[in-house]
Amino acid sequence: MSDPTPQLAPSNAKPQIFNVSRRSFLKRCSLTALATGLPLWFVERELAAADAKTSKLSANDRPGIALIGCGGMGGADAEMAAYYGDMIAVCDVDKLRAAEKAKNLTKAGKKPKIYSDFRKLLENKDIDVIINATPDHWHTLVNYAAARAGKDIYGEKPLTLTIDEGRHLIKAVRDHKAILQTGTQQRSYARFRLACELVRNGRLGKLKEANVWLPAGLREGPFPTAPVPAELDWDFWQGQAPAAEYVPQRCHGNFRFWYEYSGGTMTDWGAHHNDIAYWAIGIIAPREVSSVRLSEPIPGGYNAYADYTVAYTYANGVRLNIHTTKDDSIYGAVVNPDGQRNGIRFEGTDGWIWVNRDGIEASDPELLKADLPEDAVQLYVSKNHMANFFDCVRTREEPICNVETGHRSATMCHLGAISLRTGRSLTWDYDVERFVGPHAAEANAHVVREMRAPYDYSFVI
Ligand SMILES: NC(=O)c1ccc[n+]([C@@H]2O[C@H](COP(=O)([O-])OP(=O)(O)OC[C@H]3O[C@@H](n4cnc5c(N)ncnc54)[C@H](O)[C@@H]3O)[C@@H](O)[C@H]2O)c1
């Protein structure tokens, strides 16, 4: 099934250049191409599109913004968002974290108001936009409630904790006409778009497979319990997840290595690289998924599989293979002990393209150099993920990673995590969003998770 979501450029026409002279434009293109290593033809098209679109927000249309989830990513997102609007509120179930972010985000003596319950924050009519940077198990309920409260949403990846949550969220976003940008910012990096456009336009001949290397998870533990810090509402933090005694390694930052709150690195980094693979392959979902566990969690420690492979097969025969690698500075691993790099490699009948956050390479450099024809498929252009979101808040157009796109990328990751958790090879029926065939019942039990009371949908209605 090909993908109907708005991932393509609105028109295949090359953009016009309105406001710069041709000579200075070409000079700027050459300098940019030199600095970024991207091909000149691609840079020319990008800069032309950007020039055609420049629209500065006036002082009067700065939306009111609230940050929900005041950790590392929330802080980074809020700082970027503060360029486009006014940070007027922050919320966290950890009082110290909320206070610290409120202090950091204070501008011209205006301190954001502090909340500990996001439902109260959503009642504030001055807030137009929320940034949701809570841990994954809180993403859906916060976004769902925000859409229903009439707010627009920049929602961190992965969009959901389960596939079923995606359907609830899509309905809420559509019913309430909210703008939702998923925080999969690699779509707004030029080199990832270039790789996807070349694949989509047959530059590699027929695409055979994509190989994705994700950072391996952590194998650590067992962890002792500890007293809950006075500043933390541990029950609220756990939300829909099963109640557990407080262990610091379950909470801030490291929630991503526990299946109660995440899907392990399969959904954490998978949300980025699988999203790009999905963009290039251009098919909504794979049909088959299988996996191999390469290490077992340590009892009493992180329970998400750390080292693994996952293989997906699409209806057109294209395969997507996921591998884990120790190449990741974020989790403090030694860089590259296994000789692999975190990134994506597309393999076709006529060559390969490798892309990651550091660069783009091809089996033959000529594969990148030649311009695409006038009638080539052009993908949605966003040069800055946060700017694209705020543009869409103003225009009410679809952002580059809208709710459907976020749901589909998250679904790919959840399918891999479910295969790993069940140890099964599985068949996915996209139309009904359920597994079919052998072991379907066992796997479908992971498509929806029981939400611990009172933290189910009724908590926010
Ligand atoms: N786009 C990216 O490149 C990128 C990078 C890192 C993290 N992320 C995503 O951002 C999210 C946050 O990651 P992090 O590393 O900042 O985590 P973190 O644990 O440091 O921060 C999460 C914060 O949310 C708070 N929180 C938990 N439940 C809450 C609730 N119900 N209401 C309000 N606050 C609540 C926590 O107390 C914590 O302060 C994750 O979903 C992660 O996947 C995205």
The ligand as an ORCA input file, in Angstrom:
! r2SCAN-3c Opt
* xyz 0 1
  N      13.799     14.250     19.439
  C      14.907     13.855     20.053
  O      16.006     13.848     19.481
  C      14.831     13.401     21.482
  C      16.007     13.304     22.247
  C      15.882     12.931     23.588
  C      14.627     12.622     24.131
  N      13.523     12.704     23.321
  C      12.191     12.352     23.862
  O      11.801     13.344     24.801
  C      11.070     12.760     25.875
  C      11.723     13.152     27.197
  O      13.030     12.640     27.228
  P      14.110     13.159     28.310
  O      15.358     12.477     27.992
  O      14.061     14.630     28.374
  O      13.469     12.510     29.638
  P      13.553     12.982     31.161
  O      13.218     11.810     31.992
  O      14.846     13.679     31.406
  O      12.403     14.101     31.263
  C      11.038     13.798     31.310
  C      10.394     14.733     32.322
  O       8.974     14.532     32.279
  C       8.486     14.580     33.625
  N       7.181     13.930     33.710
  C       6.882     12.614     33.810
  N       5.552     12.436     33.827
  C       4.986     13.669     33.756
  C       3.648     14.137     33.738
  N       2.605     13.309     33.791
  N       3.428     15.472     33.663
  C       4.479     16.355     33.640
  N       5.774     15.939     33.645
  C       6.025     14.626     33.694
  C       9.576     13.907     34.431
  O       9.469     14.149     35.801
  C      10.828     14.449     33.757
  O      11.258     15.658     34.369
  C      11.085     11.248     25.620
  O       9.876     10.841     25.068
  C      12.205     11.033     24.611
  O      11.955      9.964     23.734
  C      13.609     13.113     22.033
*
